[in-house]
Amino acid sequence: MKILMLSSTFPYPPTRGGTQVRTFHLMKYLTQRHHVTLVTQPGPNVTEEEVERLRGCAQEVAIFERPAFSAIDGTFSKVKRFANFLREGTPPHVLWSYSLKMQNWVDRYVESAIAKGEARDLVITCEHSVNEIYVRPEWQSKIATVVNIHSSVYGTCRQLLETNTSEKPLRDRLQLPLLQQYERRYCSKFSGIVVTTQEDQQQILDLKPSTTIVVIPNGVDLSEFPFRQFDPGRHQLVFIGAMDNLPNVDAVRFLALEVFPLVRLRYPDATLALVGARPVPEVQELANQPGVTVTGQVPSIAEYLHQATVCVIPMRTGYGIKNKTLEAMAAGTPVVASDRGLEGLSVDGPNVPLRALRANQVTEYVAEIGRLFEDRRLRDQLSTNARRLVERDYTWEVAGDRYSSLLSELSARKS
């Protein structure tokens, strides 16, 4: 089977963010069993060495320049973008990375496959919904097409408004009904839809698409996140994640400014490490808080997880399964997390081994962190149970096998 993978996000190195991690590891798995052609766009910080390394990870890699946009973003530009969205139905964030050269290349590739009678052996995957723009609706009758939705754009926008965490609430309120129409429209183009959690699946089901929707969670590279060899004890907290990601910025500010000071009242020697690349100014300034360290990019996230007593994941926004949660669980670091941080994971409840502690309010975080600081046996219980869950259900081999099976099934339907 031939697979044409479309990813406007450059998926290398697979440490820059959740989209890169998921795309890279699924591609890596598929190339072991199928002929994969990756079509992608390097960002401004991608080096030639990284491009060459990615070329060695798939049978074919087609590289296209990311379109350049003016840095001027005045009121007129914003009104113009919204007017285009209203008229054309495609949101600005999708058009932002759209490349006509990449579109023409994809069109020729598909037309050639159809002309040669090879369409039934071809599957097109859009790795993240932003790539849906490259798939023509008329291809659905001839070629298996899949959109791998990392998170619902409509659901995410609605959640930001409901939780009062939107940076631009007026814009989001205006765009919300348009995003719903957009997501319903693009979902109808595909033979199959992939999401990461059952909650995401329900988000898409509510749009009533007449197509297959399959849940394929994220995974962990266990060689990068080995199980820790000992419990460090002490009173050390850690949060991991890209520090220019809006949900992460919201989470670390909540943790450092509202939760951690109360933890320090009970445990004056407590420390909090905020570990992740590209910290924005709102994150950097948190280093001024007593006991807080902002690391920036580090050689090994696993080392920081192994050194921590507890990993706190106080996500308040963002749909989808969280790589940071899976990575902490794989490393054996006890987790205290919100419902959002634990989305898609079975970690507590009747007949479920306790794998993480749940908290959503400031007082709940302080109490659960204190429990873990005081109870080594509980820490050991969470560490062992969480690692077993990841080994069983959340490796990239498990995710890749499910993805490969879906693509093969959809391809067979076109034969």
C-alpha positions in Angstrom: 0.0 0.0 0.0 1.2 3.5 -0.8 0.5 6.3 1.7 0.7 10.0 1.0 1.1 11.8 4.3 0.3 15.5 4.3 1.8 17.5 7.2 2.3 21.3 7.0 3.9 20.9 10.4 7.5 19.7 10.0 7.6 16.5 12.1 11.3 16.5 13.1 12.8 16.4 15.6 9.9 14.7 17.3 10.4 16.8 20.5 9.1 20.2 19.4 5.4 19.6 20.3 2.5 17.1 20.3 1.8 17.4 16.6 5.4 16.7 15.6 5.6 13.7 18.1 2.4 12.1 16.8 3.1 12.6 13.1 6.7 11.4 13.3 6.1 8.2 15.2 3.1 7.2 13.1 5.1 7.9 10.0 8.0 5.8 11.4 5.8 2.9 12.1 4.0 3.0 8.7 7.3 3.2 6.7 8.2 -0.3 8.1 5.2 -1.8 6.4 4.2 0.5 3.5 5.6 2.9 1.0 5.3 6.4 2.6 5.6 9.7 0.8 5.7 12.6 3.3 4.8 16.1 2.1 5.7 18.8 4.6 6.9 22.4 5.2 10.0 23.2 7.3 9.5 26.2 9.6 12.0 29.0 10.0 13.9 27.2 12.8 14.4 23.9 11.0 18.0 23.2 10.0 19.3 21.6 6.9 20.6 18.7 9.0 17.1 18.1 10.4 15.7 18.1 6.8 18.2 15.5 5.8 17.5 13.4 8.9 13.8 13.5 8.1 14.5 12.4 4.5 16.0 9.2 6.0 12.8 8.4 7.9 10.5 7.8 4.9 10.8 6.3 1.4 10.1 9.8 -0.1 9.9 13.3 1.4 8.7 16.3 -0.6 9.7 19.6 0.9 7.9 22.9 0.3 8.6 26.4 1.6 6.1 27.7 4.1 4.4 30.8 2.7 5.7 34.1 4.0 3.2 36.6 5.6 3.5 40.2 6.5 4.1 40.9 10.2 1.7 43.8 10.0 -1.5 42.8 11.7 -3.7 45.9 12.0 -7.4 46.2 12.3 -7.9 46.2 8.6 -6.0 42.9 8.2 -8.0 41.3 10.9 -11.3 42.4 9.4 -10.2 41.2 5.9 -9.3 37.8 7.3 -12.6 37.4 9.0 -14.5 38.6 5.9 -12.6 35.9 3.9 -13.6 33.3 6.5 -17.2 34.4 6.3 -17.2 34.3 2.5 -15.0 31.3 1.7 -15.6 29.1 4.8 -11.9 28.3 5.5 -10.5 29.7 8.8 -7.4 32.0 8.7 -5.2 29.4 10.6 -5.7 27.0 7.8 -4.9 29.5 5.0 -1.8 30.6 7.0 0.3 27.6 6.0 -1.4 26.9 2.7 1.0 26.5 -0.2 -0.2 26.6 -3.8 3.0 24.9 -4.9 2.3 22.1 -2.5 -1.3 21.9 -3.7 -0.2 21.6 -7.3 2.3 18.8 -6.4 -0.4 16.8 -4.5 -2.9 17.3 -7.4 -0.4 15.9 -9.9 0.5 13.0 -7.6 -3.1 12.0 -7.2 -4.0 12.5 -10.9 -1.0 10.3 -11.9 -2.2 7.6 -9.5 -5.7 7.7 -11.0 -4.4 7.7 -14.6 -2.2 4.7 -13.9 -5.0 2.7 -12.2 -3.1 2.9 -8.8 -5.7 4.8 -6.9 -7.1 1.8 -5.1 -3.7 1.1 -3.6 -3.2 4.7 -2.4 -4.3 6.2 0.9 -4.0 9.9 1.7 -3.6 11.0 5.3 -3.9 14.5 6.7 -1.8 14.6 9.8 -3.7 17.4 11.7 -6.9 18.9 10.4 -5.1 22.0 9.0 -4.0 19.8 6.1 -7.5 19.0 5.0 -7.4 21.9 2.6 -5.2 19.9 0.2 -7.7 17.1 -0.3 -10.3 17.5 -3.1 -13.8 16.3 -2.3 -14.1 14.5 -5.6 -11.2 12.2 -4.6 -13.3 10.4 -2.0 -15.0 8.2 -4.5 -11.7 6.9 -5.9 -9.1 7.1 -3.1 -9.2 6.3 0.6 -8.7 9.6 2.5 -8.1 10.0 6.3 -7.9 13.1 8.5 -6.1 12.6 11.7 -7.7 15.2 14.0 -5.4 16.0 16.9 -8.2 18.1 18.4 -11.5 19.6 17.3 -11.0 23.3 16.3 -14.7 24.0 17.0 -14.6 22.2 20.3 -11.3 23.9 21.4 -12.7 27.4 20.5 -15.9 26.7 22.4 -14.0 25.4 25.4 -11.8 28.6 25.5 -14.9 30.7 25.7 -16.6 28.5 28.3 -13.6 28.6 30.6 -12.9 32.3 30.0 -9.3 31.5 28.9 -9.6 32.9 25.3 -7.0 35.5 24.4 -9.5 37.1 22.0 -13.0 36.4 23.2 -14.8 38.7 20.7 -13.0 37.1 17.8 -13.7 33.6 19.1 -17.4 34.3 19.7 -17.7 35.6 16.1 -15.8 32.6 14.7 -17.4 29.8 16.7 -20.4 29.1 14.4 -18.2 29.4 11.4 -15.8 26.9 12.8 -18.6 24.5 13.5 -19.7 24.8 9.8 -16.1 24.4 8.6 -15.5 21.3 10.7 -18.7 19.7 9.5 -17.8 20.4 5.9 -14.3 19.2 5.9 -15.1 16.0 7.8 -17.6 15.1 5.0 -14.7 14.8 2.5 -13.0 11.9 4.2 -13.3 8.1 4.1 -12.1 7.9 7.7 -11.6 10.2 10.7 -9.1 9.6 13.5 -9.2 11.2 16.9 -7.2 10.7 20.1 -9.9 10.3 22.7 -13.5 9.3 23.1 -14.3 12.9 24.1 -12.9 14.1 20.8 -14.8 11.4 19.1 -18.1 12.7 20.6 -17.1 16.2 19.5 -16.9 15.0 15.9 -20.0 12.7 16.2 -22.0 15.8 17.2 -21.3 17.2 13.7 -23.0 14.1 12.2 -20.4 13.1 9.6 -21.4 10.0 7.6 -18.0 8.3 7.9 -15.9 6.0 10.1 -14.5 7.6 13.2 -11.8 5.7 15.1 -10.0 6.5 18.4 -6.3 6.1 18.2 -4.5 7.5 21.3 -1.0 9.0 21.4 1.9 6.8 22.5 5.3 7.0 24.2 8.7 6.0 23.0 9.7 3.9 26.0 13.3 4.1 25.1 13.2 7.9 25.6 11.2 7.6 28.8 12.5 4.7 30.8 11.0 3.8 34.2 12.9 5.5 37.0 15.2 3.4 39.1 14.5 5.0 42.4 12.1 7.4 44.2 14.0 10.7 44.9 11.7 11.6 47.8 12.0 15.3 48.9 9.5 17.9 47.7 10.1 18.5 44.1 7.4 19.3 41.5 7.7 19.4 37.8 5.6 20.4 34.8 6.7 19.5 31.2 5.6 20.9 27.9 6.2 23.4 25.2 6.2 26.8 26.9 4.8 28.8 24.0 1.7 26.7 23.8 -1.3 28.7 25.1 -2.9 25.9 27.2 0.5 25.1 28.7 1.1 28.8 29.5 -2.2 29.0 31.2 -1.5 25.8 33.2 2.0 26.8 34.4 0.8 30.3 35.5 -2.1 28.7 37.4 0.4 26.2 39.0 3.1 28.7 39.8 1.0 31.6 41.0 -2.0 30.0 42.7 -1.1 26.4 43.7 2.6 26.4 44.4 2.6 29.3 46.9 0.2 27.3 49.1 2.3 24.2 48.7 5.4 26.2 49.9 3.5 27.3 53.0 3.3 23.6 54.1 6.7 22.6 52.6 9.1 25.6 52.6 11.8 23.6 50.8 9.5 22.7 47.9 10.7 23.4 44.3 8.9 23.6 41.0 10.7 23.1 37.7 8.9 24.3 34.5 10.6 22.2 31.8 10.1 22.9 28.1 11.3 24.7 25.1 10.5 28.3 24.0 9.3 29.8 27.2 7.4 33.0 26.4 7.8 36.1 28.6 4.7 35.2 30.7 6.5 31.9 31.6 10.0 33.4 32.0 8.8 35.8 34.6 7.6 32.9 36.8 11.3 32.3 37.6 11.0 35.3 39.9 8.7 33.3 42.2 10.4 31.6 45.2 11.3 28.0 44.4 10.4 28.2 40.7 12.9 27.3 37.9 12.2 27.9 34.2 14.6 25.6 32.3 13.9 26.2 28.7 14.8 23.4 26.4 16.7 20.5 28.1 18.6 17.5 26.6 16.4 15.0 28.4 12.9 15.6 29.8 13.0 12.1 31.3 15.9 13.1 33.6 13.8 15.9 35.1 10.8 13.6 35.5 13.0 11.1 37.3 14.3 13.8 39.7 10.8 15.0 40.6 8.6 13.7 43.4 5.4 14.6 41.6 4.5 15.8 38.1 1.6 18.3 38.2 -0.5 18.7 35.0 -3.1 21.4 35.8 -4.5 21.7 32.2 -7.6 23.9 32.0 -8.0 23.9 28.2 -7.1 21.8 25.2 -8.8 18.7 23.9 -7.1 15.4 23.2 -4.9 13.0 25.0 -1.8 14.7 26.6 1.7 13.5 25.6 3.0 15.1 28.8 0.7 12.9 30.9 1.7 9.7 29.2 5.4 10.6 29.3 5.3 11.2 33.1 3.4 8.0 33.6 5.9 6.1 31.5 8.8 7.5 33.5 7.2 6.4 36.7 6.7 9.9 38.1 3.5 10.1 40.2 1.0 12.4 38.5 -1.5 14.9 39.9 -3.6 16.2 37.1 -6.9 17.9 36.1 -9.7 16.2 34.2 -8.4 17.8 31.1 -4.9 16.6 31.8 -6.2 13.0 32.2 -8.5 13.1 29.3 -8.8 9.7 27.5 -7.1 7.8 30.3 -8.5 5.4 32.8 -6.7 6.2 36.0 -9.2 5.8 38.8 -12.7 4.6 39.7 -14.3 1.2 40.4 -12.3 -1.8 39.3 -9.5 0.5 38.0 -6.0 0.4 39.6 -5.1 3.8 40.9 -2.7 5.3 38.3 -2.9 9.1 39.0 -4.5 11.5 41.4 -7.2 13.9 40.1 -7.5 17.6 41.1 -9.3 20.6 39.5 -9.4 23.2 42.2 -6.5 24.9 44.0 -7.3 23.2 47.4 -7.5 19.8 45.7 -4.0 20.2 44.1 -2.5 21.3 47.4 -4.1 18.3 49.2 -3.1 15.7 46.6 0.4 17.0 46.3 0.7 16.8 50.1 -0.6 13.2 50.1 2.1 12.2 47.7 4.8 14.1 49.5 3.9 12.2 52.7 3.2 8.7 51.4 6.0 6.9 49.6 3.8 3.7 49.3 1.2 5.7 47.4 3.9 7.1 45.1 5.2 3.6 44.4 1.6 2.4 43.7 1.0 5.2 41.1 4.4 4.7 39.5 4.0 1.0 39.0 0.3 1.1 37.9 0.8 4.0 35.5 3.9 2.4 33.8 2.0 -0.9 33.2 -0.9 1.0 31.6 1.5 2.8 29.2 3.3 -0.4 28.3 0.0 -2.1 27.5 -2.0 0.5 25.7 0.0 3.6 24.9 3.2 2.9 23.0 3.7 4.1 19.4 3.7 0.5 18.3 0.2 0.1 19.6 -0.9 3.3 18.0 0.9 2.6 14.7 -0.6 -0.8 14.4 -4.2 0.6 14.9 -3.5 3.3 12.3 -2.0 0.8 9.8 -5.0 -1.5 10.2 -7.5 1.4 9.6 -5.7 2.5 6.5 -5.5 -1.0 5.1 -9.2 -1.5 5.8 -10.2 1.8 4.1 -8.0 1.0 1.1 -9.6 -2.5 0.7 -13.0 -0.9 0.5 -11.9 1.1 -2.6 -10.6 -2.1 -4.3 
